[in-house]
Each structure stands twice: as structure tokens, then as C-alpha cells.
Amino acid sequence: MQLRTFTVENPATLASVAEVPDMGPAEAREAVRRAHHALDSWASRAPRDRSDILMRAHRMMIEDADSLADLVSQENGKSMSDAHAEIRYAAEFFRWYAEEAVRSEGTFGVANSGGSRNIVTHRPVGVAALVTPWNFPAAMVTRKVAPALAAGCSVVLKPAAETPLTAMAIADLLTRADLPDGVLTTVTTTDPGPVVDTWLGDERVRKLSFTGSTRVGRLLLHAAADRIVNCSMELGGNAPVIVTEDADLEQAVAGTMIAKFRNGGQACTAANRILVHRTVADDYVALLAGRVGDLAVGDPRRGSAIGPMISARERDRLATQVDTAVAGGARVVRQAPLPDLPGHFVAPTVLTDVAPGSPILSEELFGPVAPVVTWQDDDEVIALANATEHGLAAYVFAGDTLRAMAFAERIQAGMVGINRGVVSDPAAPFGGFKQSGLGREGARDGLRAFQEAQYLSVDWPF
């Protein structure tokens, strides 16, 4: 029987980019079979061998950066500058974990009783199932695949149906970098539930790493509980931006533009709530509105700074959120003009007079809308910042760095940018508090996520 296919659409032009296989449980089981067959030989490979493959992948990804960035922009709709930045960021995970692969850690110590020695080593957890989202189709793949391979795990990967082509290109790149057959198998599908359920129900799968919504993360954790599958969850965000009365407003607005409008606001770390001290709010909003009004919206492959939303559903969802906020008293200060194009475009928007209890402040926007709320004292703004079930990222702009750091320590978020609008770094642990997930990606933590500690108690009669 011929495998079904589905169309990958360019969200800016609505043109077809490619047809890819629409796989199901049978292909998911075959992917696990391949991964399980390849696991022992890959896990026993010398760390230097695994490192060399990842380093080759890094070099090849940089060499192919232009074509990969174009592919990302076509299927995701992000600007070419954002796409190029993502490819550089994504490639860095291959280099970081190539370096980490050869730095195996362990301990050797004397037992308290003195009659034995304790040896602790770290082993690959086993076959790892990786589920990635559409908003960063290159970086979300390499941030999971690179540490899994460095740890000695074999991998089955399910990219988002909206953006499978970049994942497929990275898988091909790894094959050309001499990754052995079966160590990484990609399953593309428009019906992810049965595929992931197949993996979670397979005793050969020992790890699930998922990036996506908190709602889906909860469902997967319930399913994983049946077999006690090791889980890493990078879920939703609702990041506040705090601007104090002594902040450099030019710096604060520049940082907000990055934190809010990078990737068109379609990021889990995106600024969701702009909390500005009352005494500087008018000046801040004027600067921000000027920058937002000048944003060029359109086909990103023709130089636009802001591309479309990923789908009509996402576009309509965000439009409803804005309409509801305006009906509740919020005021539209500025919007960038929309292009006369068929894609899923939303006007970048600045809102003020947003009531603290407005739904737009509690719902993840995932789009180019910036709601501004004013505050008066420090305790008030910390309470506003923490008034969410999420705790992934936050941003603080302040003239007094020590005060900013004191704010950061009171904010319930796993990552806080201080006087900058970017927090992601392959060398730093990425993850959040509360319902923003479990575990960390990146840094040494990302490698540990794909390892199990093993302790050897050795009789030592001397």
C-alpha cells in the first residue's frame, strides 16, 4: 500500500513547498525497531567518534546555512534574518555537545564504612523519542538530537507537521556526517497522537523529550506514567518584561523588540506582558509604538521583518484575543500596516490601558502583540510578574543592575534576561518553573537528561 502524503505550505504565500510522507503507528514501530537495533553499537562507540560526527554536522550546517535558512523561512514564515540566526544557533548545539561528548564525568570515593569503594558513572538512557514544535524547526531539533547522540542514545524524531522539511534536512545532514544507520529515524505525520502513543507504549522507548504546549504536555505525562518513562518537558510560557523608572528606555525598547517580535512573537520565551513603571510609561510606549509602526510585514523571503503566523487558526486565535482585550477597555496605540498578500498575517500591535485581570495577560499570545501594564511599587510588579501558571522566561530592564538581579531572584521563572532581550544559549540550562515544564535543555543539564547514573559498590578489603 502506498504511503499517504501531506502538503507543507508556505504560510506567507499559501503556496505548496513540498509533499512529505504522512506516517502512522506502523512507521513509528519500525522507527523504534531501527533505533533499538542500532542502540548497543552506538552506545559503545568511543565518545570521540560520536564527537567527531557531531562536529562534522556543525561544520556542514554552517556551510549549508543559506539553503537551510531559506527552507526554514519557506515552511515557517519567519524573516530571513531570524532564519539565519536560528541556523547559527541550531548548529551551535552540535558543536557544544561534540565538546561535551568527550567530557564524561564520574566519581570515585571511599564508602563511609571504609570497606568498599563507590564508583558512579553515567550511561545512555536508551532509545529516546523526541517531539519538536514548528516555531524553531532547526533549533528545537538540534537542541534535543545533539545531546541525545552525544550521550549514546539512539533517536526517533517527530517534527511538527507544519515544518517537517528542516528536520528532514538535518537528518540527511547527519547521515552525510556518517551517523550510522538507524541511530536517528524521522517520522513525519499529520496525526501525532497515535505515533507518540505508539512510542510511549513500547517498552524499548525509555525517554520522551517534548517541546510544546502545557496542555499537550500534561496529556503526555499522564500517558508516560503507565511505564514510568523518563520525561523532559519544555512547555508554555508567559514572560513578563519589567521596566523600572531608572531604566535606559532606548535599551529597554530595543530589548523588548527582540523579546517580543523575534520570530513574529511565536516563541515560548517571547515577552507576553510589558510591565512599565508609571513614571516612564508614556515615554516608553511612545518609543515602542514608533518602532512597531515601522515594522515591515510581508513575505519574509522578500526582506520583511515580520512574516505571517504559522496558520489561519493561529491568526484567528490571536485576533480574537486582541478583540477581547479591546472590548475590555484596552486601547490600540499603534499597529504596523498589513500587506496585500494571501498569507496568515497579523498586524504587530501595541496595547495600553490593559486591566491587570485581562485574559490577554494570562493567555500565551504566541504572536506580535504587546500589551502594556503600568505599576507603581516593587512588590506590585513582582506580584504581577508571578501571576501566571507559567514560569519559563522573564526580562528586567533597570538602571541599577543590583536591583534588577534582586527582582530576578523574586521572579518565578527559570530564565531571566537582565537588560537584554535574549536568554537562549547552548551553554546555559533552558527550562522553566511551575507549569512551564520539567528538566532543562542545553548546557551539561541537556546531556544529563539523556543519561542514567549507575553506581558500583566495589568490595575493597585492603
ZICOR-V832408 format. One record per helix or strand of 3 or more residues. SS is the DSSP state (~ for helix, > for strand). FROM is the first residue (numbers start at 1). TO is the last residue. If there is no record, write none. Layout:
BEGIN
SS;FROM;TO / SS;FROM;TO
END
This chain:
BEGIN
>;5;9 / >;16;21 / ~;25;43 / ~;47;63 / ~;65;76 / ~;80;101 / >;107;110 / >;116;124 / >;127;131 / ~;139;151 / >;155;158 / ~;161;176 / >;184;186 / ~;192;200 / >;205;211 / ~;214;225 / >;230;234 / >;239;243 / ~;249;265 / >;271;277 / ~;278;293 / ~;300;302 / ~;312;327 / >;331;335 / >;349;352 / ~;359;362 / >;369;375 / ~;378;385 / >;393;397 / ~;401;410 / >;415;418 / ~;443;448 / >;451;459
END
